[in-house]
């Protein structure tokens, strides 16, 4: 090395340290013009170019430096860092391995390799590398942060939170660690703390798009949706192609029933990142809400194919509305459970036998308020045999005073609000109370907390009513069903063992009030004369194929109308356009706004026949109609969700209204509309059966369900594994 080159390189290094990258680059290039294999010039120039974001050139320079001196561990580490920045994570790991073979005492190399492992989804390897870095330098804040990030991905949230706190104690102004800490707090449902942490992060770096995203998540958790929309908007102003923020904003818009806007956000998110987890299902589901059926068949086929391939394509609740095979729904739920609710490494319950005199049953839900689940179950809680069962309600839903809320609380022996506790804390509480049977009433519906069950807090864990299908999680022992919703040949498509109840699996409250006054058709916007087909299912359950049938019925029954629920502002216009495209005047579709339950039940008296949907049936909506005296015509589908109305009709003594094909469904609907005496006979039969059938006998249902609980409990007490069984009908 000549003296002049050495002096030039000293100046280049000084410029780099002083932040004058342009001058450092000029000097290095001068040296390389003289000596194209100058090791230090190649290294320094690679650093300068990499900092500018010119990754490919930086990588080429680093490779030239490695070729000049393959024994330099630092150069291999530099090469690995650049490769990682280019997304070449396997190559980055290989470069780290070469560096470590030369020097195993450099903590930075392990951090680089750990980061590459993280990007490859190898989170345990990432943690192991961070641990090796910390063994060399215990106060390495970057290694602690990377370890926390891997723990977060493994959903070991409490450990991740401890790690972030440790890193921030060493380096309080580490803005990325602060915002990631907020994300962990939100994952633990500690939304108030997450909100405060996001605000602290914004003080450190108001231009960090991830912080605005995390702030939106915390605000959604607090149900402050409008503020969340503004926060996601700030994230997108900084990074317009931020697919995760677009998806999150779409979800918040969905909570506000602003589905048209949600569709736009989900579509843009999908365009930005077609493999973004679950956005494909989000987009299709939002379109279904507004009855936007563009490319419906193609979009559905692509989604089903993605689910079958094990891809993170759809959340299970959305997939219920499109999946027509129980096997596909099992795959969808398994994928979801593996991502969000894996079984805990250290379960809360570890095989203890309690031997209680009374079986301790805990019902867990966010829906102990004015909600469909509560409407169905209120009388069941009151009817439990207190001499044999100790019944607890565990709630994390809203505490909104109402007559129903008061009735629900009074129906339990003990009612506990756990909104301020995370999943692990709730699981530990259940274990401390020695709960024998923990019953999930949510499944994968809004405000699910399946993470509680993933901790295995009880010897027996069962899912009931809230979610119409399998949860795909092996730690759920039983699903409560009947022989209609889960035929014997379909049991293999359920992760749980199936418990068959006699009659219908669905409990009903026989005390549900119906308003005394029945409004006139005119008051409801219906014609005073003419046949009224009705379908008060949510709009997303209406599919083009079912709508085709309905429009043919309107054409075939002169003066008839179709009475639908107005679930959102956009659906009526889209459905009327679809009707007109099928040759039916749009005004023959009449839309009803949501109403209090007693009034909603009363207004159904003026309809003639309720037309069910596929592939997802009416559930509570069907039992509401039957309770109000309105016959329901259904068609059996291929999944739990597509067979519920059939279960209800058989339990109420009207199997003749259960069809097995679209053609039979259409023909029977037409016959009921054209033959008044036939319809009158069906309505009379429903009226006679309403007070005597199994469907509306909560006392009888309670005895059957309790018999199921006894069998579950006895097996657990004997140390036997869960197994499918049938509860015999009691006298």
Residue pairs with C-beta under 8 A, 6 or more apart in sequence:
1 38
5 31
5 34
5 35
5 38
8 27
8 30
8 31
9 27
9 28
9 31
9 38
9 40
9 41
9 44
11 23
11 27
12 23
12 24
12 27
12 28
12 31
12 41
12 44
13 24
13 40
13 44
15 21
15 23
15 24
15 27
16 24
16 44
16 47
16 48
21 48
21 51
21 52
24 44
24 45
24 48
25 45
25 48
25 49
28 41
28 42
28 44
28 45
28 48
29 45
31 38
31 41
32 38
32 41
32 42
32 45
35 41
37 64
37 68
39 65
39 68
39 69
39 72
39 75
42 61
42 62
42 64
42 65
42 68
43 61
43 62
43 65
43 75
43 78
45 61
46 58
46 59
46 61
46 62
46 65
46 78
46 82
47 58
47 78
49 57
49 58
49 61
50 58
50 81
50 82
50 85
55 82
55 85
55 86
56 86
58 82
59 79
59 82
59 83
59 86
62 75
62 78
62 79
62 82
63 79
65 72
65 75
65 78
65 79
66 72
66 75
66 76
66 79
69 75
71 102
72 102
73 99
73 100
73 102
73 103
73 106
73 109
74 99
74 106
76 95
76 96
76 98
76 99
76 102
76 109
77 95
77 96
77 99
77 106
77 108
77 109
77 112
79 95
80 92
80 93
80 95
80 96
80 99
80 109
80 112
80 113
80 116
81 92
81 112
83 89
83 91
83 92
83 95
83 116
84 92
84 112
84 115
84 116
84 119
87 119
89 116
89 117
89 119
89 120
90 116
90 120
92 112
92 113
92 116
93 113
93 116
93 117
93 120
96 109
96 110
96 112
96 113
96 116
97 113
99 106
99 109
100 109
100 110
100 113
103 109
105 136
106 136
107 132
107 133
107 134
107 136
107 137
107 140
107 143
108 133
110 129
110 130
110 132
110 133
110 136
110 143
111 129
111 130
111 133
111 140
111 142
111 143
111 146
113 129
114 125
114 126
114 127
114 128
114 129
114 130
114 133
114 143
114 146
114 147
114 150
115 126
115 146
117 123
117 125
117 126
117 129
118 126
118 146
118 149
118 150
118 153
121 153
123 150
123 151
123 153
123 154
124 150
124 154
126 146
126 147
126 149
126 150
127 147
127 150
127 151
130 143
130 144
130 146
130 147
130 150
131 147
133 140
133 143
134 140
134 143
134 144
134 147
137 143
139 170
141 167
141 170
141 171
141 174
141 177
144 163
144 164
144 166
144 167
144 170
145 163
145 164
145 167
145 174
145 176
145 177
145 180
147 163
148 160
148 161
148 163
148 164
148 167
148 177
148 180
148 181
148 184
149 160
149 180
151 157
151 159
151 160
151 163
152 160
152 180
152 183
152 184
152 187
155 187
155 340
155 342
157 184
157 187
157 188
157 422
158 188
158 424
160 184
161 181
161 184
161 185
161 188
164 177
164 178
164 180
164 181
164 184
165 181
167 174
167 177
168 174
168 177
168 178
168 181
171 177
173 204
175 201
175 204
175 205
175 208
175 211
176 208
176 210
178 197
178 200
178 201
178 204
178 211
179 197
179 198
179 201
179 208
179 210
179 211
179 214
180 210
180 214
181 197
182 194
182 195
182 197
182 198
182 201
182 211
182 214
182 215
182 218
183 194
183 214
183 217
185 191
185 193
185 194
185 197
185 218
186 194
186 214
186 217
186 218
186 221
188 422
188 423
189 221
189 422
189 423
189 449
190 422
191 218
191 219
191 221
191 222
192 222
194 214
194 217
194 218
194 221
195 215
195 218
195 219
195 222
198 211
198 214
198 215
198 218
199 215
201 208
201 211
201 214
202 208
202 211
202 212
202 215
205 211
207 238
208 238
209 235
209 236
209 238
209 239
209 242
209 245
210 235
212 231
212 232
212 234
212 235
212 238
212 245
213 231
213 232
213 235
213 242
213 244
213 245
213 248
215 228
215 231
216 228
216 229
216 231
216 232
216 235
216 245
216 248
216 249
216 252
217 228
217 248
219 225
219 227
219 228
219 231
220 228
220 248
220 251
220 252
220 255
223 255
225 252
225 255
225 256
226 256
228 248
228 249
228 252
229 249
229 252
229 253
229 256
232 245
232 246
232 248
232 249
232 252
233 249
235 242
235 245
236 242
236 245
236 246
236 249
239 245
241 272
242 272
243 269
243 272
243 273
243 276
243 279
244 269
244 276
246 265
246 266
246 268
246 269
246 272
247 265
247 266
247 269
247 276
247 278
247 279
247 282
249 265
250 261
250 262
250 263
250 264
250 265
250 266
250 269
250 282
250 286
251 262
251 282
253 259
253 261
253 262
253 265
254 262
254 286
254 289
257 289
257 567
257 568
257 569
258 568
259 286
259 289
259 290
259 568
259 570
260 290
260 570
262 282
262 286
262 289
263 283
263 286
263 287
263 290
263 292
266 279
266 282
266 283
266 286
267 283
269 276
269 279
269 282
269 283
270 276
270 279
270 280
270 283
273 279
274 280
275 311
277 312
277 339
278 312
278 313
278 314
278 315
280 302
280 303
280 306
280 313
280 314
281 303
281 313
281 314
281 315
281 318
281 319
282 314
282 315
282 318
283 299
284 299
284 300
284 303
284 314
284 318
284 322
285 314
285 318
285 321
285 540
287 293
287 294
287 296
287 299
288 321
288 322
288 539
288 540
288 541
288 542
288 543
289 538
289 539
289 540
289 567
289 568
289 571
290 539
290 568
290 570
290 571
290 574
291 539
291 542
291 570
291 571
291 574
291 575
291 578
292 570
292 574
293 543
293 544
293 578
296 543
296 544
297 544
300 322
303 313
303 314
303 319
303 322
304 322
304 323
304 328
306 313
306 314
307 313
307 314
307 319
307 323
307 328
307 331
307 332
307 335
308 328
308 331
310 331
310 335
311 335
312 335
312 336
312 339
313 332
313 335
314 322
314 332
315 336
315 444
316 329
316 332
316 333
316 336
316 443
316 444
316 467
316 469
316 471
316 472
317 443
317 444
317 445
317 446
317 467
319 328
319 329
319 332
320 329
320 468
320 469
320 616
320 639
320 641
321 540
321 541
321 615
321 616
321 641
322 615
323 329
323 332
323 615
323 639
324 615
324 637
324 638
324 639
324 642
325 493
325 638
325 639
326 469
326 470
326 486
326 490
326 493
326 494
326 638
326 639
326 640
327 493
329 469
329 470
329 493
329 639
329 640
330 470
330 472
330 493
330 494
330 495
331 472
332 472
333 444
333 469
333 470
333 471
333 472
333 473
333 495
334 472
334 473
334 495
335 472
336 444
336 472
337 450
337 471
337 472
337 473
338 472
340 450
340 451
341 450
341 451
341 453
341 454
341 473
342 454
343 454
343 456
343 473
343 474
343 475
344 424
344 427
344 454
344 455
344 456
347 455
347 456
347 475
348 424
348 427
348 428
348 430
348 431
348 455
348 456
348 457
349 431
349 456
349 457
349 458
349 459
352 434
352 459
353 459
353 717
353 719
354 360
354 434
354 436
354 459
355 717
356 390
356 434
356 436
358 386
358 387
358 388
358 389
358 390
359 388
359 389
359 390
359 436
359 437
359 709
359 710
359 713
360 389
360 390
360 392
360 433
360 434
360 435
360 436
360 437
361 384
361 389
361 390
361 391
361 392
361 435
361 436
361 437
361 439
361 709
362 391
362 392
362 393
362 394
362 430
362 433
362 435
362 437
362 438
362 439
362 458
363 377
363 381
363 391
363 392
363 393
363 394
363 412
363 439
363 441
364 394
364 438
364 439
364 440
364 441
364 442
364 449
364 452
365 373
365 393
365 394
365 395
365 397
365 440
365 441
365 442
365 466
366 395
366 396
366 397
366 398
366 442
366 446
366 447
366 448
366 449
367 373
367 374
367 397
367 441
367 442
367 447
367 466
368 374
368 393
368 395
368 397
368 405
368 408
368 409
368 415
369 397
369 398
369 399
369 400
369 402
369 404
369 405
369 408
370 400
370 402
370 404
370 405
370 597
371 397
372 619
372 620
373 441
373 465
373 466
373 620
374 404
374 408
375 404
375 509
375 512
375 597
375 620
376 465
376 506
376 507
376 508
376 509
376 620
376 623
377 441
377 465
377 507
377 509
378 404
378 407
378 408
378 411
378 509
378 511
379 507
379 508
379 509
379 510
379 511
379 698
380 507
380 509
380 698
380 701
380 702
380 705
381 391
381 393
381 408
381 411
381 412
382 407
382 410
382 411
383 698
383 699
383 701
383 702
384 391
384 702
384 706
385 702
385 703
385 706
386 413
388 706
388 710
389 706
389 709
390 413
390 414
391 412
391 413
391 414
392 412
392 413
392 414
392 415
392 416
392 433
392 435
393 408
393 409
393 411
393 412
393 414
393 415
393 416
394 416
394 418
394 426
394 430
395 415
395 416
395 417
395 418
395 419
396 417
396 418
396 419
396 426
396 447
396 449
397 419
397 447
399 405
399 417
399 419
408 415
409 415
416 429
418 425
418 426
418 429
421 429
423 449
423 451
423 452
423 454
423 455
424 451
424 455
426 449
426 452
426 457
427 452
427 453
427 455
427 456
427 457
428 455
428 457
429 457
430 438
430 452
430 457
430 458
431 457
431 458
435 457
435 458
436 458
436 459
436 460
436 713
436 716
437 458
437 459
437 460
437 461
437 462
437 709
437 712
437 713
438 452
438 453
438 457
438 458
438 460
438 461
438 462
439 462
439 463
439 464
440 450
440 453
440 461
440 462
440 463
440 464
440 466
440 471
440 476
441 464
441 465
441 466
442 448
442 449
442 450
442 466
442 467
443 450
443 463
443 466
443 467
443 468
443 469
443 471
444 450
444 467
444 471
445 466
445 467
450 471
450 473
453 461
453 473
453 475
453 476
454 473
454 475
456 475
459 713
459 716
460 477
460 478
460 712
460 713
460 716
460 722
461 475
461 476
461 477
461 478
462 476
462 477
462 478
462 479
462 480
462 496
462 499
462 712
463 471
463 476
463 478
463 479
463 480
463 496
464 479
464 480
464 505
465 480
465 505
465 506
465 507
468 485
468 616
468 619
468 639
468 640
468 641
468 644
469 639
469 640
469 641
470 479
470 493
470 494
470 495
470 496
470 640
471 479
471 495
471 496
472 495
473 495
474 495
476 495
476 496
477 496
477 497
477 712
477 722
478 496
478 497
478 498
478 499
478 708
478 712
478 722
479 486
479 494
479 496
479 497
479 498
479 499
480 499
480 501
480 505
480 705
480 708
481 498
481 499
481 500
481 501
481 505
481 640
482 500
482 501
482 502
482 503
482 504
482 505
482 647
483 500
484 504
484 636
484 643
484 646
484 647
484 650
485 505
485 640
485 643
485 644
485 646
485 647
486 494
486 498
486 500
486 640
491 498
491 724
496 722
497 722
497 723
497 724
497 725
498 724
499 708
499 711
499 712
499 724
499 725
499 726
499 727
500 724
500 725
500 726
500 727
501 701
501 704
501 705
501 708
501 727
502 694
502 704
502 727
502 728
502 729
502 730
503 651
503 694
503 695
503 700
503 701
503 704
503 729
504 647
504 648
504 650
504 651
504 694
504 695
505 647
506 619
506 623
506 644
506 647
506 648
506 651
506 695
507 698
507 701
507 702
507 705
508 623
508 627
508 695
508 696
508 698
508 701
509 698
510 696
510 697
510 698
512 597
512 598
512 601
512 627
513 597
513 598
513 601
514 598
514 601
514 602
514 627
514 628
515 598
515 599
515 601
515 602
516 602
517 602
518 602
518 603
518 605
518 606
519 599
519 602
519 603
519 606
520 528
520 606
521 527
521 528
521 532
521 606
522 528
524 563
524 590
524 592
524 603
524 606
525 590
525 591
525 592
526 532
526 561
526 563
526 590
526 606
527 559
527 561
529 559
530 559
530 560
530 561
531 557
531 559
531 560
531 561
531 608
531 609
531 673
532 560
532 561
532 563
532 606
532 607
532 608
532 609
533 550
533 553
533 554
533 557
533 560
533 561
533 562
533 563
533 607
533 608
533 609
533 611
533 669
533 673
534 562
534 563
534 564
534 604
534 607
534 608
534 609
534 610
534 611
534 625
534 630
535 542
535 550
535 562
535 563
535 564
535 565
535 610
535 611
535 612
535 613
535 618
536 563
536 564
536 565
536 592
536 600
536 604
536 610
536 618
536 621
536 624
536 625
537 565
537 612
537 613
537 616
537 618
537 621
538 565
538 567
538 621
539 564
539 565
539 567
539 568
539 571
539 575
540 567
541 613
541 616
541 617
541 618
542 564
542 575
542 613
543 613
543 614
543 615
544 578
545 614
545 662
546 613
546 614
547 575
547 578
547 582
548 582
549 662
549 665
549 666
549 669
550 562
550 611
551 579
551 582
551 583
551 584
552 666
553 560
553 562
553 611
553 666
553 669
553 670
553 673
554 560
554 561
554 562
554 579
554 584
554 588
555 583
555 584
556 670
556 673
557 670
557 673
557 674
560 588
560 673
561 588
561 589
561 590
562 588
562 589
562 590
562 611
563 590
563 591
563 592
563 607
564 572
564 575
564 589
564 590
564 591
564 592
565 591
565 592
565 594
566 572
566 591
566 592
566 593
566 594
571 591
572 589
572 591
575 589
576 586
576 587
576 589
577 586
579 585
579 586
579 588
579 589
580 586
592 603
594 600
595 603
597 624
600 624
601 624
601 627
601 628
602 628
604 610
604 624
604 625
604 628
604 629
604 630
605 628
605 629
605 630
607 630
608 672
608 673
608 679
609 630
609 631
609 632
609 633
609 669
609 672
609 673
609 679
610 618
610 622
610 625
610 630
610 631
610 632
610 633
611 633
611 669
612 618
612 622
612 632
612 633
612 634
612 635
612 645
614 635
614 637
614 642
614 662
615 637
615 638
615 639
615 641
615 642
616 637
616 641
616 642
617 634
617 637
617 641
617 642
617 643
617 644
617 645
617 646
618 625
618 632
618 634
618 644
618 645
619 641
619 644
619 645
622 632
622 634
622 644
622 645
622 648
622 649
623 648
623 695
625 631
625 632
626 632
626 648
626 649
626 652
626 686
626 690
626 695
627 690
627 696
629 683
629 686
629 687
629 690
631 654
631 657
631 672
631 679
631 682
631 683
631 686
632 645
632 648
632 649
632 654
632 657
633 657
633 659
633 665
633 668
633 669
633 672
634 645
634 646
634 649
634 657
634 658
634 659
634 665
635 658
635 659
635 660
635 661
635 662
635 664
635 665
636 642
636 643
636 646
636 658
636 659
636 660
637 643
645 658
646 658
648 695
649 655
649 657
649 658
650 658
651 693
651 694
651 695
652 686
652 689
652 690
652 693
652 694
652 695
652 696
653 685
653 689
653 693
654 682
654 685
654 686
654 689
656 682
657 668
657 682
659 665
659 668
671 678
672 678
672 679
672 682
673 679
690 696
694 700
694 701
700 730
703 730
704 727
704 729
704 730
707 727
707 728
707 730
708 725
708 727
711 725
711 727
712 722
715 721
715 722
715 723
